[in-house]
Amino acid sequence: MYSWKLSKLRFNKSKEEKNNKEKENESEKGHDINRTKSPSLFHFHHEKKNNSEESGLEGRSAVESDADRETVITKNPEHHTSNAHDTDFASHLTDNSTSNEETKHQEQFSANNEENKQPSDTSSNIGLMTIKIYSGSDFILPFSLTSNKQILAKLMSSGAPPPGEDSLDIDDITSKLSKLNIVSDNNSPYEELITGDKCTDIVPATIKLPGSETLNPLLYFTIEFDNTVATIEPEYGTIRNPVFNKISSFDVTRKLSSLKIDVFARIPSILLPSTVWQKEASAEDEKVSQLLSKINSNQDIHIDSFELPLSLFINSAANVRLYNHHWVNLKDGFGKLNLSIDYRPSRNKPLSIDDFDLLKVIGKGSFGKVMQVRKKDTKNIYALKAIKKSYIISKSEVTHTLAERTVLSRVNCPFIVPLKFSFQSPEKLYLVLAFINGGELFYHLQKEGRFDLSRSRFYTAELLCALETLHNLNVIYRDLKPENILLDYQGHITLCDFGLCKLNMKDDDKTDTFCGTPEYLAPELLLGQGYSKEVDWWTLGVLLYEMLTGLPPYYDEDVPKMYKKILKEPLRFPEGFDSDAKDLLIGLLSRDPKRRLGYNGADEIKNHPFFYNLSWKRLWMKGYISPYKPPVTNSSDTSNFDQEFTREKPIDSVVDEFLSNSVQQQFGGWTYVGNEQLGSPAT
């Protein structure tokens, strides 16, 4: 069973509670090192010890000490004042348990990141984008298919008929088969084939299996905008000329400059030529080899893609047509699509729970629950996290909760889970995030033991981009591990869980909070010497080592012994370890942060030979095909979630707890509907 989690909120004990617990057991230090996967979706780190008996949660946990609060050591302190635009959010980042300096750094984050926003204009920050897909044309395949007329006739007769017709014309099928352009192939001179540019004329775009009324597409594509994905399947036609006539809507909360379309095919393996031909073709073309391998494994294959530019900065309240029956050619020339795109700006109106249909429970914790939801107007699927205000008040976590929400709303990176909306009621806070359903990297790594070099490099490169984005915003992540990494429907990584990130950390700043997960803690953190962004490069090295070997480099079930290994034991590699990977890991796992690869910025790591021939621009655009695509049937698939949760009836439970106006004021900057914080407290 897959598991999945969104950005986790870690709620720590109050100072008094922690002091009492430390008196009870000085040695525990709150480290849960169990490598067994939790049956739950979330590893909520409520306390400084393994809390599995109380919460039903197991697995590796993060730790946080230093009297629960962070001290920022600033070599050259610079104090910034938030501007008027920031005050409706930043002024509420206060908490009785939080120091003035911590609050000041939260305010700085809001102010400092104004420069990272999109250009300002007078138009609305949110809107609705509607994409109409009419048809496709000239789709071809990059390989040949069999010319077996018996197989082809059966396949063609199962194709979906046009509207108003009960079945396909058999005479037409027979006529097409008789006119097939059959050729001999150099790889198999005695085998007659249909070339990839001709076979799509006769292969249906959608078929109906015997005894089933369900349409099964042999060609489909996905539209991705701001990590929200819509799957578009044809109604009828052939693969060469599919007819779609489909409409998809997207909530626009960030005005991104493009959307991405990927085209996939689901080719039955029975249509492939002989194994002799496949072997010869695979030897000649590595890309064809990969495609044939996926088809023989009953996997969908990626045909082509393209990035479609968007201009959403519109000074109009009316509907605007961005593209009108526009033909878009795929990047590699394997076909084209006809579409229209409309954009309608809308008012920044705060949402409520009534704007969503509750579909399934996908996670629970003492803070509340996480549900799969469908937004009623656009029908888009999201993940909604409901957080009890009384809980975070009792745990003195208001400031950290608001700070996490700030990071999610500000960050614009294809490899970080985006915040779509946030709103509140008098009793609860709500986060609406992209629904990522390909499973945790932890699950996949545990299932397979380790990853090959190509797959490990792919994940490491995308994670490097995510961490670089955070560092450019002066944010340290501090808790990189497989449990905090999700795979999307295509197999790209999505970083989540910002409960331990540290804001406003400039290059010369250090903090000394003891937090993270034991296996991944950097030496300078263990020594209490103060640390900066370089701790993230250490954890990236630990994760890469774990992906390649199956375990972190200094792992030991005895936590104190593991800490000693991290500080003193030599870095060892298995026999036959890749030389470039070894050199990269030696750099990332340098115990001296000033000598660590990445000390002078992420480009140091990007330029390492391990990433030779990698186009970082193409990677950022998700232009590389993931080495592994999770078995996700569609954008609403919840099969990767624990049935313990999905079987539960999704309801927004009633909380009968009164919070005073002064307490409610602390949540005044929570609401988010797109590039703005509407700072009125709940009533």
N, C-alpha and C positions, 0 to 999 in steps of 0.2 A: 504494500500500500504506500502510495506516495504521501507525503505530507507537505504542507505549505503554510507559510506565515507571512504576514505583512510586517510593517515596521512595529517592532515590539516596544512596549513601554515598560521600563524597569522601575519598579517602585521600591524604594529603600526604606529601611526602618528609620524611625526618628532617632535622634541622638541619644535620648534617654533609653529607648528600647535597646539600641545597639550596645550601649555601655553595660547594661544588665546582661545581655547575651555574652559579651566578651568576658565578663566576670565568671560566667558559668563555664565557658570553654574557650580558653585563650588560643588553643592549638588549632581549632577548626578553620579559622580565617575565612569561612564562607566559601570554600572551594568544592564544587561538585565536578568530579572528573570522570563520571560514568560515561563510557563511550557508547553505551547502548542507546539507540534512538528512542526518543519519547513517543508514547502512543498519542500524545497530544500534538496539536499544530504549533503551539507556542511554548517557548521556554521562558516563562515570566520569572524574572529574577527578583522576587520580592524581598528576600533576606540575604544575609551573608552566610548562609549555609544551605545544604541540600534540603529543600522544603517539600520533597515529593510526598511525604506522608500527609501533609496538610492540604496540598493543592492537587495531588494526583499527577504532578508533573515530575518527570525525570530528565536526565540528560545533562550535558555540560552546561554550566551556568557561568555567568559573568560575576565578577566580584567588585565591590566598591567599598573603600574605607576612607581613612583620613578624616575621621569625624563626619563622614557623609558629605563634606563640602570641599570644594576645590579652592586651592590657593594658586593664583596665577602669578608667576615670577616674571616680571617684565623688565628687561634690560633697559629699554628706552621707552618709558611709559608715555603714551599719547592718549589724551582723553578727548573723545569726540562728543559732540552734542547732537542728539537726534533732531532732524528737522521736523517741520510740522506734519509732513506726510507720515512720519514714523510714529508720532506720539500716540495715535489711536491704538496702536498695537504695543509698542515697546513700553509705554508708561504703565501697562498692566502686568509687565513681567516682574512682579514683586511677590514676595512670599515671606512670611514671618521667619521662616527657617533659613532664608537665603541672605547671604551677606550683601552689603551695598556694592562691593566690588563685583560680585557675580552678576548682580542686576545691571550694573554699569556695562559689563561686557556683553550682556544680552542686548542692551540698547544699542551698543556699538554695532552689533551684527546687523540690526535693522538698517542703521544709517549707512554703514560701509557698503552694503549690498545694493544700494540704490543704483550704483553704476553698472550693476549686472543686469538690470531690468531692460526690457525692450524699450525702444525710443518712445517718449511720451507723446501723446496726441490727445485730442479732445473726444475721440470716439469711445464707445463703451469697451470695457476690458473683456467682456464675455459675449458669447453669441452662440448661434446654432449653425453648424455647417452641414448641408445636405448634399450627398453625392448620389447622382443617378447614373447607373451603368446600363447602357443600352445593349451593346453587342461587341463582339470581337471579330477580328479578321486576320487571315494569313498566318494563323498559328501553325508552327511546325515542330517536329521533334528532332533532337540532335542525333538520332540513331534510326536504323531501319527496323521494320517489323516483319513478321512472317507473312508469306503469301498464301497460307493454307486457307482455301476458300470456304471450307466447311466451318472452320473456327470463325472466320470473318463474317460469314452469313449469320451465324448464331449471335454474334456480338451485335451486328447491325440491326437485326430484328428485335433486339431488346432495348433499342434506343427509345427515348421518350419522344412521343409524337408532338407535333405543333398543336397549339390550342384549337379546339373544335374537332380534332381528329382522334379516333379511338385507337388507331394503330398506324404503323408505318406502311408505306406502299411496298409490297413484296416485289412487284415487277420493277420498281425503281431500284430496289436493292440488287436484284439480279442483273439489271442493266449496268449498274456501277461496278459490280464485281467482274463483269465481262470486259470492261474497259480499263481494268487495272493496268498500270504501267509497271510490269514486273521486270526486275533486272537481276543479273547475276552479280554477286559481290566478290571482290578480289580476295576477301578473307576466307570465303568459302565458295569456290567456283562452281560447285555442283548444287548450290542452294539458291533458290530464287526468292528474292526479297522485295519488299515495297519500301522505297526510300522515305526518310523522315519528312520530306517536303510534300510527299504524295499521300502517305497513309492517313494523314489527318483529314483528308477529304471524305473518308468513309467511316472512320471511327466516331461513334456518337459522343457528344459532350456529356450526356447524361443517360444512364441506363436504368431499367427496372429489372430487378432479379425475378426469376420465376416465383409466383405465389406471393409477391410482395408489391405493395403500392408505393413503397418508399423509393424516392429517386436517389440514385447513387452517382455522383458526379465523377467523371474521369478527368475533368479539368475544372479548376476553381482558382480563385485568387483571394488574397487578403488585402485589406486596406488598413494601414496603421497610422494613427495620428495621436501623438502624445501618449504612447503606450496603450492606447485603446485600439482594439482590433475588431474589425468586422470581416466576416467570411462571406464571399459572394459566390454563389453556385449558379450555373446556367439552368435555364428551364428546358431548353431543347437545342437542336442544331448539332453540328459536328464539332470536333475539336478545332478544325480549321476555322469554322465560322459559327461560334457559339452565340446563342441569344440569351441575355440575362434579364433585362427589364427589372432591375432591382434598385431599391433605394436604401441608403444607409445614412444615419444622422450621427453627428459627433458634437458633444459639448465642447465648446472652445473656452477654456479658462486661461490658456497661455497662447499668445499669438506666435506660433511657430512658423517657420519660413517654408515648410514643405510637408507633404505627406508621402508615404511610401506604399507602393503596390508590389506585391510578390505573386507570381503566377506558379501554380503547382499542377502536376498531373498525377493521376492515380492509374497507372498502366497495369493491367493484369499480366502476370508473368507468362501466361500461356501465349501471349502475343509476341513474345520475344523469339528471335531466330534460335537456331540450335546452339548447344553449349560450345561446340567447336567454333562457331562464328563469334560468340560472346567472348571466348578466351582470346581470339585473335584481335578483336576490336578493342578489348580492354588493354592488351599489350601495347597497342598503338596510341591510345588516348586515355590518360589518367582520369579525365573528367567523365568520359563515357563509362569507364570502369566503375566509378563511384555510383553513377546513375543505375547501371545494370545491377550492381550489388544491392542497392536499395529496393529495386523492383522485385528482385528474387527474394527479398526479405519482407515483401508485402508492405513496403514503406512508400510514402508519397515522395515524388521527386520535384525539385525546384527547377523550373524552366527558365524564368527570366524575371526581371524586376525593373522598376524605375522610380526616381524621385520626381514628384510633381511640385513645382514651385507654387507657393501661395502668398498672396498679399492681403493680410487681414486687418491692416491699419486703415480703416474706412471711416470717414467722417460723415456717417449717414445712419439714420435710424431705420431706413428701409432695407428691404431685401436686395442684395446685390448679386448678380450672376458673374462669377469669376471665370468660368469656362462654359461655353455653349456648344453642345454636341461636338466636342473637341476630340480629334483622333490623337491618341498618345502612342508613340512607337516605343516598344520595349527596348531596354538598353542594349541587349545583344542581338536584336533583330529577329526574335522568334515569334513576333506577332504584334498586334496593336489593339487598343481598346477605344471605344467611343463613349464619352461621358460628358456630363454637365455637373458643375459645382455651384451651389448657391450658399451665400453667407448672410445671416440676419443678425445684426447686433441686438443685444437685449439688455434689459436693466439689471443692475447688480442687486438682485433681490435675494435676500438670505433664504436658504432652503429649510425644510423641516423633514422629519421622518415620514410625513404624509406624502412627500414627493417621490417616495420609493416603494416598490413592491418588494416585500421580504421573501426571498426564495428559499435559502437554506442556511443553516448554521454551519460554519466552517471552522470555528474555534471558540474556546471559552477560557476564561481566567477569572481570578477574584475581582479584577477591575470591571468585568462585564463580559461581552461576547463580540464575536466577529461574524458577520452574516454576508452571504452573497445576496446582492440586491439588484433590482432593475429599475433604472430611472424611468418614471412613467412617461415623460414627454418624448425622450429620444430612444427609449427601449434599450439603452446601453447597460451592460452588465458591469457592476463595480463590487468592490469589497467595502463594507461599512463596519467600522469599529465603534462600538458604543462604550463609553468610559463613564463610570459613576463618579460624579464630582466629589461625593462624600468620601470615596475611597482615596483619591489622590490628595484631598485635604488632610485626611487622617495620616497619610504617609509623607506629608510635607513635600509633595512633588509637583506643586502647581507650576513653579518656574521651569522645571525641567520638561514638563509636559508641553508647556507653551513653546519652549525653545525647540523641541523636536518638531512640532508643527511648523515653526518658522523655517527650519531647514527644508522640510518637505515642500513648502510652498515656494521657496526661493530657488531651489536647485533645478537647473535645466540640463539634464544629462540622459541620454538614451539607456544608460545602464543603472539608473537609480529610480526606484519606484516613485511616481509622481503623485502628489496630492491633487485631487480633483476639486473637492469641496470640503469645507468644515462648517459645522453649525452646532447649535446648542439648544437645550431646553433648560428649565430651572433645575433639573436633576442630573442631566447628562451632557457630556461632550461627545460629538460625533465627528469621525474622520471618514471621508470617502476617498478611497484610493483605487488605482488601477488594479484590476483583477488579474493576477499572475498565477497561472494554473499548471505550470509544467513540473512542479515539484522542487523541493530543496536540493541544492547541490549535495548536501549531507546524505540524503537518501540515495542518490545516484552513485556517490562515491562508496558508500557502505555496500551497496548492491554489487558493484563491479570490483571492489577491492582497491583498484587504482586506475588511473587514466593513462592512455598512451601520450606520447610527447606532443603530438599535434593538438589533441584536445586540451591538454594542460596549458599549452601555449596560448590557445584561443581564449580560454577563460581568464588566464592571467593578464592578457593584453586588455580585455574589456574591463577587468577590475582595476587595472592601472589607470584607465581613462576615468573611471568613477572616482577613484581616490584623488587623482589630479584635479578633478572638478571641485571636490570638497576643499582641497588645499588652496586652490585659487580663491575660494570664498573664506579663507582663514578658518576652516573647520578641520579638526582632527577626528577621524572616525573611531579609532581605538578598540573596535571589537570585530575585526574581520575574521570570519570563520565560516565553514561550509553551511552551518545552520542559518546564517544571515544572508545567504545568497539563493535566489530563486532562479529557475529557468523559465523563460517564457515559451510560448507555443512553438517557436522556431528553434529554441535551444540557446538563445542569447541569455546572458546573465542579467539579473536585476538585483541590485544591492538594496537591502531593506534594514530595518531596525536601527534607528538613530538615537536610542535611549542613552547611550554612553558617549555620544559625540561631544566635543568641546568646541565652543564657538569663540570667535575673535582671537584666534591664535596666529599672530603675525610671525614672520620668520625669526625674530629675535625673542619671542615669548616662550616661556616654559610653564608647565603646570606639574604638580607633583601628586595628583590624586592616584591612589592605587586602585585601578579598575581594569577590567578586561576578563579574559578567559585564560586559565592557568597555562594551557599548552602554548599560548600565543604571546605571552607577556615578554616584552623586550627587556634586555638586561638592565638598561638605565632605569626602567620603571621599577624593577625588583629592588634595585639599590637605593631607590628613593632620592636620586640625584637631580630630579627634575627632568622633564622630557618635552619634546616638541613633535613636529610632524613626522620625524624619522621613525617613530614607533609604528606608523602604518606601513612603511616599507619593510620593516622587520616582519610584521604579520603577513605581508604579501609573500615574503620568502618562505615563511613557515607553511603557508597554504600551498604554494607551488611544490614544495618538498613533499607535503602530504598527498597531493594529487598524483605525484609521480611514484611514490613508494607505498602509500596506504596509511602512513602514520606521520605525525609531526616529528621533526628531527630529534627532539630531546624528550619525547613522551615517556612518562613513567606513571604507573598507578599511584605511587607514593608521591604526593604533591611536593613536600619539602625536598625530596630527592630530585624531583624533576626541576625544581628551581635551581638546585646546585648544578645540575647538568647544563641548564641554560646559561649559567654564569661561567662555567669552567670547562665543560667537556668539549673535546674537539668535534668538529662537524664531519661526520662520516657519510660516505656514499656507497651504495651497492655496486657490485662489480658490473661493468658495462654501462655505467651511467653516462648519459650524453655530456660531452665535454662543454658545450656552450651552456647548457642548463646548470652544470656544476659551477662554472665560472660565475654565472649570474647569481646563483645561490650564495656563493662565497661572498659576493659583494653585498647582497641584501641582508645576509645574516652576520655582518660584521658587528662585533660587540661594541665597538666604538662608534657612536652615532655620527661623529664628524667624518669618519672614514667609510661610512655606510653608503652604498650606491643609492642615489636619490637625495643625498644631503644637499646637493646644489640644484635640486629640482627634478621633476619627473623625466625631463629629456635625457638625463644621464641613463635612466633605465631604458627608455625607448630606443636609444642609440646602441644598446648592447647587441652583439652578434646573435643572441638568442632570438631576437625579433627581426633578423635580417630578411629583407624583401617584403616586410609587412608595410602596407600603406595605412598609416594611422588615420588619414582622412577617410579612406574607404571603410576602415573598421568603425569609425565614429558614425558613419551613415548606415551601419549594419549591412555593409556591402558584401561581407564574407558569409558564406553558408556555414552554419554551425556543423561541426563534426557529428553532432548527435541531435536529433529532433525528438522531443518527448512524445509519447503516444497520446496526444490530446486530440479529441475528435472535433471540438469546436470551441469557440470563445467562452461558452458557458459551462463547459465540461467540469464536473466536480469529482470525477473518479479518483483524483489524486488526493482527496481529503478523507480523513478518518470517518468511517461510517458511524462511529459513536456520536459524532456531531451532526452529520448530514441527515441522520434519521430523526433528529429532534425537530419539533415544530418551531419555525422561526417567528418569534414574537419579540416585540420591544417591551420588556418587562417594566412594570410600574415600580418606581422607587418612592417609598413614602418617607422621605426625609426632608426636613426644612433647612434651607441654608439662608443665612441672613443676607441683607443687601450688601454689607461690607465684604462678605465672602464672595458673593456673586460678582462684585466689581473686579475681582482678580481674574475673571475669565472674559473681561471686556473686549479683548482683541482676538478672540478665538475665530469668529466667523470669517470664512474665506469663500468667495465665489469667483475668483479670477483676478489675480494681480493686485487686489486691494484687500485690506482688512476692514471690515465694517465693525467698528469698535463699541457697539452698544451692548451692555450686559443683558443677560436673559431676564425676562420678566415673568 
